[in-house]
Amino acid sequence: MQIPAEISDSHILSALEEIRSGRHRVPLIRESKKYVVRKDGKNYPPKYVICLANTFLSGELLPNEFHGGPEANNFLIRRGFDIFDTSVNPHRKLNLQAVGEDPLNIFQEGGQRALFKKHVMIERNPRLAKAAKDRRIAKCGKLDCDACDFSFAETYGDIGAGFIEAHHIVPLSELRGERKNRVEDVALLCANCHRMIHRVDPIPSIEQFRRILKRIN
């Protein structure tokens, strides 16, 4: 389940006031050990705040009804609330965060099954993908497709915030033996471009694929 888009700024502010005033106590097991919403110098657990905010719509959400972490943080950040990562630095304010992506399991494999499998395993490396996305957010403040400039956040709102797919740009033919992968080896593509670029043999560079798109459009 996704966080209900109907939860508004006023609902969140009301939830914060419920906690601040003492009318609603945060259960000990629902306290956050990492991320906090900070309002007027007081810290609140982001996921619990969203759960409580929904009571002003249709009842309190259960914690297993939606994802916490980046999804909850992005939901609040997009509504103008300040999120801090207290596990790193109590004064480190977060920007939009990258979220995970679905497994790439529907590409055509052709006759290069082993190489293709290795390529996809590299693309699924969550630390490398996250590092590439985090660097783009730090530089640009958003995650647009490198090929067509599509933005999941602009098109889909909260459910698209922080989402993009990672694509390893080293051609399959060059994946020999062990390779130490770098953030520079990763491009960020929307789901459509990511699947289409894998249908071209050999897989083109991002610039070559952009030229293909320009000819089509």
N, CA and C atoms as a LAMMPS dump frame, in Angstrom:
ITEM: TIMESTEP
0
ITEM: NUMBER OF ATOMS
651
ITEM: BOX BOUNDS ff ff ff
-5.0000000000000000e+02 5.0000000000000000e+02
-5.0000000000000000e+02 5.0000000000000000e+02
-5.0000000000000000e+02 5.0000000000000000e+02
ITEM: ATOMS id mol type element x y z
1 1 1 N 0.839 -1.208 0
2 1 2 C 0 0 0
3 1 3 C 0.869 1.251 0
4 2 1 N 0.469 2.231 -0.784
5 2 2 C 1.172 3.504 -0.806
6 2 3 C 0.606 4.434 0.275
7 3 1 N 1.391 5.419 0.654
8 3 2 C 0.912 6.435 1.595
9 3 3 C -0.237 7.191 0.93
10 4 1 N -1.373 7.314 1.561
11 4 2 C -2.51 8.005 0.935
12 4 3 C -2.145 9.435 0.525
13 5 1 N -2.329 9.733 -0.743
14 5 2 C -1.985 11.061 -1.252
15 5 3 C -2.874 12.143 -0.654
16 6 1 N -4.016 11.726 -0.095
17 6 2 C -4.955 12.709 0.463
18 6 3 C -4.457 13.321 1.768
19 7 1 N -3.438 12.718 2.378
20 7 2 C -2.88 13.305 3.601
21 7 3 C -2.24 14.643 3.245
22 8 1 N -2.726 15.701 3.848
23 8 2 C -2.277 17.053 3.502
24 8 3 C -1.34 17.631 4.559
25 9 1 N -0.817 18.806 4.257
26 9 2 C 0.036 19.511 5.218
27 9 3 C -0.7 19.724 6.54
28 10 1 N -1.972 20.091 6.459
29 10 2 C -2.726 20.376 7.69
30 10 3 C -2.918 19.119 8.524
31 11 1 N -3.092 17.966 7.883
32 11 2 C -3.223 16.712 8.615
33 11 3 C -1.923 16.394 9.363
34 12 1 N -0.799 16.629 8.69
35 12 2 C 0.504 16.364 9.31
36 12 3 C 0.741 17.326 10.463
37 13 1 N 0.417 18.595 10.266
38 13 2 C 0.575 19.577 11.337
39 13 3 C -0.302 19.224 12.537
40 14 1 N -1.501 18.727 12.26
41 14 2 C -2.388 18.325 13.349
42 14 3 C -1.805 17.145 14.119
43 15 1 N -1.185 16.207 13.4
44 15 2 C -0.556 15.056 14.056
45 15 3 C 0.611 15.507 14.924
46 16 1 N 1.413 16.427 14.411
47 16 2 C 2.534 16.95 15.194
48 16 3 C 2.047 17.653 16.459
49 17 1 N 0.953 18.39 16.335
50 17 2 C 0.402 19.097 17.495
51 17 3 C -0.15 18.109 18.52
52 18 1 N -0.755 17.02 18.064
53 18 2 C -1.266 16.001 18.977
54 18 3 C -0.129 15.444 19.839
55 19 1 N 1.022 15.211 19.191
56 19 2 C 2.163 14.664 19.924
57 19 3 C 2.793 15.736 20.81
58 20 1 N 2.984 16.936 20.262
59 20 2 C 3.634 18.018 21.012
60 20 3 C 2.874 18.372 22.27
61 21 1 N 1.548 18.396 22.166
62 21 2 C 0.713 18.809 23.305
63 21 3 C 0.604 17.733 24.375
64 22 1 N 1.013 16.517 24.044
65 22 2 C 0.888 15.426 25.003
66 22 3 C -0.435 14.698 24.923
67 23 1 N -1.334 15.154 24.043
68 23 2 C -2.618 14.468 23.897
69 23 3 C -2.445 13.074 23.294
70 24 1 N -1.317 12.901 22.582
71 24 2 C -1.043 11.608 21.966
72 24 3 C 0.426 11.267 22.221
73 25 1 N 0.675 10.172 22.886
74 25 2 C 2.048 9.769 23.2
75 25 3 C 2.545 8.755 22.161
76 26 1 N 3.769 8.963 21.696
77 26 2 C 4.366 8.029 20.734
78 26 3 C 4.799 6.771 21.475
79 27 1 N 4.297 5.598 21.077
80 27 2 C 4.738 4.355 21.728
81 27 3 C 6.253 4.187 21.597
82 28 1 N 6.871 3.628 22.598
83 28 2 C 8.316 3.473 22.611
84 28 3 C 8.811 2.719 21.388
85 29 1 N 8.082 1.678 20.977
86 29 2 C 8.533 0.88 19.84
87 29 3 C 8.348 1.612 18.513
88 30 1 N 7.647 2.725 18.535
89 30 2 C 7.431 3.495 17.303
90 30 3 C 8.359 4.702 17.204
91 31 1 N 9.209 4.903 18.213
92 31 2 C 10.196 5.984 18.131
93 31 3 C 11.194 5.674 17.018
94 32 1 N 11.692 6.698 16.373
95 32 2 C 12.662 6.513 15.292
96 32 3 C 14.078 6.645 15.824
97 33 1 N 14.942 5.702 15.456
98 33 2 C 16.34 5.744 15.884
99 33 3 C 17.248 6.383 14.84
100 34 1 N 16.684 6.755 13.701
101 34 2 C 17.508 7.298 12.618
102 34 3 C 16.947 8.621 12.09
103 35 1 N 15.802 8.563 11.434
104 35 2 C 15.23 9.764 10.825
105 35 3 C 14.227 10.436 11.763
106 36 1 N 14.179 11.766 11.715
107 36 2 C 13.187 12.502 12.5
108 36 3 C 12.622 13.644 11.671
109 37 1 N 11.349 13.964 11.944
110 37 2 C 10.761 15.214 11.446
111 37 3 C 11.031 16.253 12.519
112 38 1 N 11.566 17.383 12.142
113 38 2 C 11.865 18.415 13.133
114 38 3 C 10.965 19.632 12.886
115 39 1 N 10.22 19.994 13.93
116 39 2 C 9.314 21.135 13.861
117 39 3 C 9.454 21.946 15.134
118 40 1 N 9.823 23.217 14.995
119 40 2 C 9.987 24.114 16.146
120 40 3 C 10.931 23.518 17.19
121 41 1 N 12.002 22.908 16.714
122 41 2 C 13.029 22.377 17.604
123 41 3 C 12.73 21.04 18.251
124 42 1 N 11.579 20.45 17.94
125 42 2 C 11.216 19.151 18.518
126 42 3 C 11.233 18.077 17.442
127 43 1 N 11.701 16.871 17.806
128 43 2 C 11.802 15.765 16.861
129 43 3 C 10.617 14.807 16.974
130 44 1 N 10.199 14.293 15.816
131 44 2 C 9.082 13.361 15.745
132 44 3 C 9.444 12.219 14.787
133 45 1 N 8.939 11.003 15.025
134 45 2 C 9.214 9.886 14.109
135 45 3 C 8.376 10 12.832
136 46 1 N 9.012 10.094 11.674
137 46 2 C 8.285 10.35 10.421
138 46 3 C 7.163 9.359 10.12
139 47 1 N 7.459 8.068 10.213
140 47 2 C 6.438 7.086 9.833
141 47 3 C 5.241 7.153 10.783
142 48 1 N 5.506 7.331 12.06
143 48 2 C 4.402 7.402 13.012
144 48 3 C 3.567 8.664 12.784
145 49 1 N 4.223 9.756 12.44
146 49 2 C 3.501 11.008 12.156
147 49 3 C 2.526 10.805 11.006
148 50 1 N 2.968 10.092 9.964
149 50 2 C 2.085 9.836 8.824
150 50 3 C 0.923 8.942 9.244
151 51 1 N 1.222 7.909 10.029
152 51 2 C 0.157 7.026 10.531
153 51 3 C -0.891 7.821 11.307
154 52 1 N -0.421 8.713 12.184
155 52 2 C -1.33 9.503 13.004
156 52 3 C -2.081 10.536 12.169
157 53 1 N -1.396 11.124 11.182
158 53 2 C -2.038 12.132 10.329
159 53 3 C -3.24 11.553 9.597
160 54 1 N -3.169 10.28 9.267
161 54 2 C -4.275 9.664 8.53
162 54 3 C -5.532 9.514 9.38
163 55 1 N -5.397 9.657 10.711
164 55 2 C -6.589 9.579 11.565
165 55 3 C -7.557 10.708 11.264
166 56 1 N -7.063 11.795 10.715
167 56 2 C -7.929 12.928 10.38
168 56 3 C -8.637 12.704 9.042
169 57 1 N -8.331 11.553 8.416
170 57 2 C -9.005 11.163 7.17
171 57 3 C -9.889 9.931 7.402
172 58 1 N -9.252 8.832 7.766
173 58 2 C -10.011 7.576 7.833
174 58 3 C -9.521 6.614 8.902
175 59 1 N -8.789 7.099 9.883
176 59 2 C -8.283 6.211 10.922
177 59 3 C -6.775 6.049 10.826
178 60 1 N -6.165 5.656 11.94
179 60 2 C -4.712 5.541 11.989
180 60 3 C -4.218 4.391 11.124
181 61 1 N -3.187 4.663 10.347
182 61 2 C -2.568 3.618 9.534
183 61 3 C -1.716 2.713 10.406
184 62 1 N -1.634 1.453 10.031
185 62 2 C -0.729 0.528 10.696
186 62 3 C 0.652 0.626 10.059
187 63 1 N 1.718 0.384 10.818
188 63 2 C 3.062 0.55 10.273
189 63 3 C 3.384 -0.373 9.111
190 64 1 N 2.697 -1.533 9.027
191 64 2 C 2.975 -2.451 7.924
192 64 3 C 2.162 -2.145 6.674
193 65 1 N 1.412 -1.047 6.697
194 65 2 C 0.573 -0.706 5.55
195 65 3 C 1.3 0.155 4.516
196 66 1 N 2.487 0.628 4.839
197 66 2 C 3.272 1.381 3.858
198 66 3 C 4.726 1.355 4.296
199 67 1 N 5.606 1.725 3.363
200 67 2 C 7.037 1.71 3.637
201 67 3 C 7.457 2.964 4.393
202 68 1 N 8.377 2.775 5.33
203 68 2 C 8.985 3.915 6.012
204 68 3 C 10.244 4.334 5.271
205 69 1 N 11.215 4.839 6.008
206 69 2 C 12.491 5.218 5.381
207 69 3 C 12.313 6.261 4.303
208 70 1 N 12.975 6.076 3.158
209 70 2 C 12.931 7.091 2.098
210 70 3 C 11.53 7.43 1.611
211 71 1 N 10.636 6.414 1.506
212 71 2 C 9.288 6.706 1.021
213 71 3 C 8.558 7.675 1.955
214 72 1 N 8.614 7.394 3.261
215 72 2 C 7.959 8.277 4.219
216 72 3 C 8.644 9.641 4.257
217 73 1 N 9.965 9.632 4.231
218 73 2 C 10.705 10.892 4.268
219 73 3 C 10.383 11.756 3.057
220 74 1 N 10.386 11.145 1.863
221 74 2 C 10.095 11.9 0.649
222 74 3 C 8.69 12.492 0.685
223 75 1 N 7.745 11.73 1.228
224 75 2 C 6.362 12.204 1.339
225 75 3 C 6.312 13.5 2.151
226 76 1 N 7.048 13.526 3.259
227 76 2 C 7.055 14.712 4.118
228 76 3 C 7.889 15.843 3.522
229 77 1 N 9.019 15.51 2.916
230 77 2 C 9.87 16.532 2.309
231 77 3 C 9.119 17.262 1.206
232 78 1 N 8.374 16.519 0.389
233 78 2 C 7.61 17.136 -0.712
234 78 3 C 6.52 18.062 -0.188
235 79 1 N 6.159 17.934 1.083
236 79 2 C 5.16 18.819 1.685
237 79 3 C 5.785 19.9 2.555
238 80 1 N 7.091 20.059 2.411
239 80 2 C 7.765 21.179 3.056
240 80 3 C 8.252 20.939 4.468
241 81 1 N 8.234 19.692 4.938
242 81 2 C 8.691 19.398 6.292
243 81 3 C 10.172 19.031 6.28
244 82 1 N 10.864 19.339 7.368
245 82 2 C 12.301 19.106 7.466
246 82 3 C 12.574 17.741 8.089
247 83 1 N 13.38 16.936 7.395
248 83 2 C 13.765 15.606 7.861
249 83 3 C 15.268 15.619 8.139
250 84 1 N 15.663 15.003 9.255
251 84 2 C 17.075 14.942 9.626
252 84 3 C 17.469 13.492 9.878
253 85 1 N 18.715 13.164 9.519
254 85 2 C 19.274 11.845 9.781
255 85 3 C 20.141 11.952 11.024
256 86 1 N 19.59 11.637 12.176
257 86 2 C 20.305 11.831 13.445
258 86 3 C 21.376 10.779 13.682
259 87 1 N 21.356 9.694 12.896
260 87 2 C 22.376 8.666 13.07
261 87 3 C 23.721 9.124 12.516
262 88 1 N 23.707 10.099 11.632
263 88 2 C 24.932 10.628 11.031
264 88 3 C 25.325 11.941 11.682
265 89 1 N 24.368 12.855 11.722
266 89 2 C 24.607 14.183 12.279
267 89 3 C 23.239 14.762 12.648
268 90 1 N 23.013 15.136 13.891
269 90 2 C 21.693 15.635 14.291
270 90 3 C 21.265 16.897 13.554
271 91 1 N 22.213 17.542 12.872
272 91 2 C 21.896 18.77 12.133
273 91 3 C 21.935 18.56 10.627
274 92 1 N 22.031 17.292 10.199
275 92 2 C 22.091 17.009 8.763
276 92 3 C 20.683 16.905 8.189
277 93 1 N 20.28 17.946 7.482
278 93 2 C 18.96 17.975 6.879
279 93 3 C 18.991 17.205 5.559
280 94 1 N 17.972 16.377 5.343
281 94 2 C 17.919 15.556 4.141
282 94 3 C 17.157 16.245 3.023
283 95 1 N 17.593 15.96 1.795
284 95 2 C 16.836 16.315 0.606
285 95 3 C 16.085 15.07 0.153
286 96 1 N 15.493 15.132 -1.02
287 96 2 C 14.83 13.973 -1.584
288 96 3 C 15.766 12.773 -1.545
289 97 1 N 15.248 11.576 -1.224
290 97 2 C 16.071 10.373 -1.125
291 97 3 C 15.727 9.385 -2.235
292 98 1 N 16.735 8.632 -2.677
293 98 2 C 16.509 7.596 -3.674
294 98 3 C 15.782 6.416 -3.037
295 99 1 N 14.864 5.816 -3.79
296 99 2 C 14.158 4.626 -3.326
297 99 3 C 14.544 3.448 -4.204
298 100 1 N 14.267 2.227 -3.724
299 100 2 C 14.644 1.028 -4.457
300 100 3 C 13.838 0.856 -5.727
301 101 1 N 14.301 -0.069 -6.566
302 101 2 C 13.62 -0.335 -7.826
303 101 3 C 13.294 -1.806 -7.938
304 102 1 N 12.391 -2.138 -8.861
305 102 2 C 11.983 -3.519 -9.06
306 102 3 C 13.062 -4.3 -9.789
307 103 1 N 13.113 -5.627 -9.598
308 103 2 C 14.073 -6.453 -10.33
309 103 3 C 13.853 -6.339 -11.832
310 104 1 N 14.949 -6.389 -12.583
311 104 2 C 14.868 -6.297 -14.044
312 104 3 C 14.756 -7.717 -14.583
313 105 1 N 13.542 -8.225 -14.672
314 105 2 C 13.39 -9.64 -14.995
315 105 3 C 12.627 -9.886 -16.281
316 106 1 N 12.426 -8.856 -17.113
317 106 2 C 11.637 -9.079 -18.316
318 106 3 C 12.396 -8.723 -19.586
319 107 1 N 13.711 -8.504 -19.486
320 107 2 C 14.493 -8.217 -20.681
321 107 3 C 14.621 -9.464 -21.551
322 108 1 N 14.713 -9.276 -22.864
323 108 2 C 15.048 -10.368 -23.752
324 108 3 C 16.52 -10.708 -23.569
325 109 1 N 16.826 -11.99 -23.465
326 109 2 C 18.193 -12.388 -23.176
327 109 3 C 18.954 -12.838 -24.413
328 110 1 N 18.251 -13.242 -25.45
329 110 2 C 18.94 -13.669 -26.657
330 110 3 C 19.828 -14.869 -26.394
331 111 1 N 20.963 -14.916 -27.056
332 111 2 C 21.86 -16.047 -26.919
333 111 3 C 22.99 -15.803 -25.953
334 112 1 N 22.947 -14.699 -25.221
335 112 2 C 24.03 -14.369 -24.3
336 112 3 C 23.525 -14.412 -22.865
337 113 1 N 22.92 -15.532 -22.518
338 113 2 C 22.255 -15.646 -21.218
339 113 3 C 23.213 -15.382 -20.054
340 114 1 N 24.411 -15.992 -20.097
341 114 2 C 25.343 -15.86 -18.98
342 114 3 C 25.815 -14.428 -18.824
343 115 1 N 26.198 -13.8 -19.945
344 115 2 C 26.665 -12.423 -19.882
345 115 3 C 25.545 -11.496 -19.454
346 116 1 N 24.346 -11.763 -19.984
347 116 2 C 23.22 -10.906 -19.635
348 116 3 C 22.936 -10.991 -18.14
349 117 1 N 22.951 -12.226 -17.607
350 117 2 C 22.684 -12.405 -16.187
351 117 3 C 23.691 -11.634 -15.351
352 118 1 N 24.965 -11.67 -15.755
353 118 2 C 25.992 -10.944 -15.017
354 118 3 C 25.742 -9.447 -15.09
355 119 1 N 25.351 -8.973 -16.275
356 119 2 C 25.082 -7.547 -16.469
357 119 3 C 23.963 -7.089 -15.537
358 120 1 N 22.86 -7.852 -15.502
359 120 2 C 21.723 -7.479 -14.666
360 120 3 C 22.084 -7.547 -13.187
361 121 1 N 22.906 -8.539 -12.801
362 121 2 C 23.328 -8.621 -11.408
363 121 3 C 24.088 -7.368 -11.001
364 122 1 N 24.905 -6.846 -11.912
365 122 2 C 25.642 -5.622 -11.631
366 122 3 C 24.664 -4.461 -11.482
367 123 1 N 23.66 -4.397 -12.377
368 123 2 C 22.696 -3.309 -12.306
369 123 3 C 21.871 -3.379 -11.029
370 124 1 N 21.703 -4.595 -10.497
371 124 2 C 20.904 -4.745 -9.287
372 124 3 C 21.707 -4.444 -8.023
373 125 1 N 22.991 -4.178 -8.148
374 125 2 C 23.814 -3.87 -6.981
375 125 3 C 23.203 -2.669 -6.267
376 126 1 N 22.55 -2.875 -5.122
377 126 2 C 21.805 -1.77 -4.5
378 126 3 C 22.693 -0.638 -4.021
379 127 1 N 23.916 -0.944 -3.571
380 127 2 C 24.789 0.117 -3.073
381 127 3 C 25.276 1 -4.214
382 128 1 N 25.643 0.381 -5.339
383 128 2 C 26.111 1.161 -6.481
384 128 3 C 24.982 2.017 -7.05
385 129 1 N 23.805 1.404 -7.204
386 129 2 C 22.655 2.146 -7.735
387 129 3 C 22.29 3.308 -6.823
388 130 1 N 22.25 3.065 -5.536
389 130 2 C 21.889 4.128 -4.591
390 130 3 C 22.923 5.242 -4.604
391 131 1 N 24.214 4.88 -4.69
392 131 2 C 25.262 5.899 -4.727
393 131 3 C 25.103 6.792 -5.95
394 132 1 N 24.762 6.187 -7.092
395 132 2 C 24.578 6.964 -8.318
396 132 3 C 23.373 7.9 -8.195
397 133 1 N 22.305 7.397 -7.599
398 133 2 C 21.102 8.218 -7.444
399 133 3 C 21.329 9.333 -6.427
400 134 1 N 21.988 8.998 -5.331
401 134 2 C 22.266 10.01 -4.307
402 134 3 C 23.136 11.125 -4.872
403 135 1 N 24.123 10.757 -5.68
404 135 2 C 24.997 11.786 -6.258
405 135 3 C 24.214 12.702 -7.19
406 136 1 N 23.285 12.121 -7.98
407 136 2 C 22.477 12.945 -8.889
408 136 3 C 21.565 13.879 -8.099
409 137 1 N 20.963 13.378 -7.028
410 137 2 C 20.099 14.232 -6.207
411 137 3 C 20.896 15.373 -5.602
412 138 1 N 22.103 15.054 -5.103
413 138 2 C 22.941 16.091 -4.502
414 138 3 C 23.328 17.151 -5.521
415 139 1 N 23.525 16.733 -6.766
416 139 2 C 23.954 17.659 -7.81
417 139 3 C 22.799 18.441 -8.413
418 140 1 N 21.685 17.738 -8.681
419 140 2 C 20.576 18.345 -9.431
420 140 3 C 19.296 18.529 -8.622
421 141 1 N 19.195 17.831 -7.492
422 141 2 C 17.98 17.922 -6.692
423 141 3 C 16.808 17.137 -7.247
424 142 1 N 17.045 16.309 -8.288
425 142 2 C 15.965 15.528 -8.89
426 142 3 C 16.573 14.354 -9.642
427 143 1 N 15.688 13.439 -10.088
428 143 2 C 16.129 12.248 -10.808
429 143 3 C 15.386 12.159 -12.132
430 144 1 N 15.963 12.73 -13.181
431 144 2 C 15.374 12.67 -14.515
432 144 3 C 16.085 11.607 -15.345
433 145 1 N 15.369 11.04 -16.314
434 145 2 C 15.938 10.033 -17.201
435 145 3 C 17.045 10.651 -18.058
436 146 1 N 18.198 9.993 -18.112
437 146 2 C 19.321 10.495 -18.895
438 146 3 C 19.038 10.454 -20.395
439 147 1 N 18.078 9.65 -20.818
440 147 2 C 17.799 9.516 -22.245
441 147 3 C 16.671 10.424 -22.716
442 148 1 N 15.54 10.439 -21.981
443 148 2 C 14.368 11.191 -22.456
444 148 3 C 13.937 12.311 -21.519
445 149 1 N 14.64 12.48 -20.389
446 149 2 C 14.36 13.548 -19.414
447 149 3 C 13.055 13.347 -18.654
448 150 1 N 12.473 12.147 -18.722
449 150 2 C 11.242 11.875 -17.981
450 150 3 C 11.5 11.922 -16.479
451 151 1 N 10.53 12.449 -15.73
452 151 2 C 10.619 12.511 -14.27
453 151 3 C 9.441 11.765 -13.666
454 152 1 N 9.729 10.714 -12.889
455 152 2 C 8.657 9.992 -12.208
456 152 3 C 7.957 10.89 -11.197
457 153 1 N 8.714 11.725 -10.5
458 153 2 C 8.124 12.581 -9.473
459 153 3 C 7.155 13.59 -10.08
460 154 1 N 7.545 14.204 -11.209
461 154 2 C 6.679 15.204 -11.84
462 154 3 C 5.417 14.571 -12.411
463 155 1 N 5.533 13.335 -12.891
464 155 2 C 4.383 12.675 -13.522
465 155 3 C 3.487 11.973 -12.517
466 156 1 N 4.081 11.295 -11.529
467 156 2 C 3.308 10.459 -10.618
468 156 3 C 3.231 10.995 -9.191
469 157 1 N 3.872 12.121 -8.92
470 157 2 C 3.776 12.694 -7.579
471 157 3 C 4.539 11.894 -6.542
472 158 1 N 3.914 11.684 -5.392
473 158 2 C 4.588 11.048 -4.257
474 158 3 C 5.111 9.653 -4.576
475 159 1 N 4.345 8.855 -5.323
476 159 2 C 4.782 7.48 -5.564
477 159 3 C 5.99 7.431 -6.499
478 160 1 N 6.25 8.52 -7.207
479 160 2 C 7.416 8.55 -8.094
480 160 3 C 8.602 9.282 -7.51
481 161 1 N 8.43 9.886 -6.34
482 161 2 C 9.507 10.679 -5.735
483 161 3 C 10.693 9.795 -5.385
484 162 1 N 11.865 10.161 -5.863
485 162 2 C 13.085 9.425 -5.559
486 162 3 C 13.28 8.17 -6.385
487 163 1 N 12.393 7.926 -7.384
488 163 2 C 12.489 6.685 -8.153
489 163 3 C 13.096 6.919 -9.533
490 164 1 N 13.993 6.043 -9.916
491 164 2 C 14.567 5.967 -11.262
492 164 3 C 15.286 4.622 -11.305
493 165 1 N 15.568 4.093 -12.486
494 165 2 C 16.269 2.82 -12.592
495 165 3 C 17.734 3.042 -12.954
496 166 1 N 18.585 2.196 -12.403
497 166 2 C 20.023 2.28 -12.671
498 166 3 C 20.377 1.386 -13.857
499 167 1 N 21.203 1.897 -14.76
500 167 2 C 21.624 1.147 -15.948
501 167 3 C 23.137 1.174 -16.043
502 168 1 N 23.739 -0.008 -16.104
503 168 2 C 25.192 -0.082 -16.219
504 168 3 C 25.592 0.155 -17.669
505 169 1 N 26.448 1.129 -17.908
506 169 2 C 26.728 1.566 -19.271
507 169 3 C 27.862 0.804 -19.948
508 170 1 N 28.572 -0.064 -19.211
509 170 2 C 29.634 -0.841 -19.84
510 170 3 C 29.012 -1.94 -20.697
511 171 1 N 29.356 -2.04 -21.982
512 171 2 C 28.771 -3.07 -22.856
513 171 3 C 29.016 -4.473 -22.334
514 172 1 N 28.096 -5.384 -22.637
515 172 2 C 28.221 -6.76 -22.188
516 172 3 C 29.537 -7.391 -22.618
517 173 1 N 29.975 -7.057 -23.814
518 173 2 C 31.189 -7.676 -24.343
519 173 3 C 32.427 -7.319 -23.532
520 174 1 N 32.348 -6.246 -22.745
521 174 2 C 33.499 -5.811 -21.962
522 174 3 C 33.461 -6.345 -20.53
523 175 1 N 32.396 -7.067 -20.181
524 175 2 C 32.289 -7.609 -18.825
525 175 3 C 33.036 -8.935 -18.755
526 176 1 N 34.324 -8.863 -18.486
527 176 2 C 35.154 -10.05 -18.423
528 176 3 C 35.82 -10.113 -17.046
529 177 1 N 35.693 -11.259 -16.371
530 177 2 C 36.315 -11.392 -15.069
531 177 3 C 35.693 -10.457 -14.046
532 178 1 N 36.432 -10.2 -12.989
533 178 2 C 35.941 -9.314 -11.939
534 178 3 C 36.207 -7.871 -12.32
535 179 1 N 35.229 -7.027 -12.088
536 179 2 C 35.364 -5.613 -12.42
537 179 3 C 34.924 -4.779 -11.232
538 180 1 N 35.749 -3.826 -10.85
539 180 2 C 35.381 -2.915 -9.782
540 180 3 C 34.532 -1.807 -10.381
541 181 1 N 33.27 -1.757 -10.007
542 181 2 C 32.336 -0.823 -10.622
543 181 3 C 32.332 0.518 -9.903
544 182 1 N 32.149 1.558 -10.688
545 182 2 C 32.176 2.916 -10.172
546 182 3 C 30.83 3.589 -10.42
547 183 1 N 30.566 4.628 -9.667
548 183 2 C 29.331 5.384 -9.876
549 183 3 C 29.281 5.937 -11.285
550 184 1 N 30.444 6.294 -11.836
551 184 2 C 30.498 6.839 -13.189
552 184 3 C 30.045 5.833 -14.246
553 185 1 N 30.005 4.537 -13.891
554 185 2 C 29.589 3.501 -14.83
555 185 3 C 28.07 3.338 -14.881
556 186 1 N 27.344 4.127 -14.097
557 186 2 C 25.897 3.962 -13.986
558 186 3 C 25.175 5.165 -14.593
559 187 1 N 24.224 4.879 -15.481
560 187 2 C 23.311 5.895 -15.999
561 187 3 C 21.963 5.704 -15.317
562 188 1 N 21.15 6.727 -15.3
563 188 2 C 19.819 6.654 -14.687
564 188 3 C 18.767 6.788 -15.777
565 189 1 N 17.917 5.78 -15.88
566 189 2 C 16.926 5.728 -16.962
567 189 3 C 15.526 5.464 -16.417
568 190 1 N 14.526 5.985 -17.116
569 190 2 C 13.15 5.631 -16.787
570 190 3 C 12.927 4.18 -17.206
571 191 1 N 11.85 3.581 -16.736
572 191 2 C 11.598 2.165 -17.007
573 191 3 C 11.478 1.888 -18.502
574 192 1 N 10.813 2.778 -19.249
575 192 2 C 10.649 2.558 -20.686
576 192 3 C 11.991 2.57 -21.409
577 193 1 N 12.785 3.598 -21.161
578 193 2 C 14.084 3.694 -21.834
579 193 3 C 14.993 2.541 -21.426
580 194 1 N 14.918 2.147 -20.148
581 194 2 C 15.781 1.064 -19.677
582 194 3 C 15.473 -0.233 -20.406
583 195 1 N 14.197 -0.519 -20.605
584 195 2 C 13.842 -1.741 -21.3
585 195 3 C 14.143 -1.649 -22.786
586 196 1 N 13.922 -0.491 -23.377
587 196 2 C 14.157 -0.344 -24.816
588 196 3 C 15.641 -0.364 -25.161
589 197 1 N 16.494 0.206 -24.294
590 197 2 C 17.919 0.235 -24.602
591 197 3 C 18.481 -1.185 -24.615
592 198 1 N 17.851 -2.094 -23.829
593 198 2 C 18.301 -3.482 -23.803
594 198 3 C 17.79 -4.286 -25.002
595 199 1 N 16.933 -3.687 -25.807
596 199 2 C 16.449 -4.363 -27.013
597 199 3 C 17.318 -4.053 -28.227
598 200 1 N 18.255 -3.133 -28.058
599 200 2 C 19.173 -2.784 -29.141
600 200 3 C 20.436 -3.624 -28.99
601 201 1 N 20.877 -4.237 -30.085
602 201 2 C 22.066 -5.094 -30.052
603 201 3 C 23.073 -4.585 -31.089
604 202 1 N 24.263 -4.163 -30.644
605 202 2 C 24.72 -4.105 -29.255
606 202 3 C 24.084 -2.934 -28.512
607 203 1 N 24.097 -3.004 -27.177
608 203 2 C 23.497 -1.935 -26.378
609 203 3 C 24.23 -0.631 -26.655
610 204 1 N 23.521 0.428 -27.034
611 204 2 C 24.175 1.696 -27.36
612 204 3 C 24.555 2.486 -26.114
613 205 1 N 25.395 3.478 -26.308
614 205 2 C 25.678 4.421 -25.233
615 205 3 C 24.433 5.272 -25.009
616 206 1 N 24.41 6.009 -23.923
617 206 2 C 23.261 6.873 -23.656
618 206 3 C 23.117 7.935 -24.728
619 207 1 N 24.23 8.502 -25.185
620 207 2 C 24.175 9.527 -26.229
621 207 3 C 23.649 8.935 -27.529
622 208 1 N 24.092 7.733 -27.872
623 208 2 C 23.582 7.073 -29.082
624 208 3 C 22.089 6.799 -28.958
625 209 1 N 21.66 6.396 -27.777
626 209 2 C 20.245 6.112 -27.575
627 209 3 C 19.422 7.393 -27.64
628 210 1 N 19.97 8.483 -27.138
629 210 2 C 19.267 9.776 -27.253
630 210 3 C 19.076 10.152 -28.715
631 211 1 N 20.067 9.873 -29.545
632 211 2 C 19.935 10.179 -30.981
633 211 3 C 18.869 9.308 -31.623
634 212 1 N 18.775 8.047 -31.171
635 212 2 C 17.714 7.173 -31.666
636 212 3 C 16.34 7.768 -31.319
637 213 1 N 16.193 8.242 -30.106
638 213 2 C 14.927 8.834 -29.674
639 213 3 C 14.59 10.076 -30.502
640 214 1 N 15.604 10.898 -30.792
641 214 2 C 15.369 12.116 -31.568
642 214 3 C 14.905 11.767 -32.99
643 215 1 N 15.472 10.72 -33.563
644 215 2 C 15.06 10.326 -34.922
645 215 3 C 13.626 9.829 -34.917
646 216 1 N 13.26 9.103 -33.835
647 216 2 C 11.889 8.557 -33.744
648 216 3 C 10.882 9.666 -33.531
649 217 1 N 11.246 10.619 -32.684
650 217 2 C 10.299 11.696 -32.342
651 217 3 C 10.39 12.881 -33.271
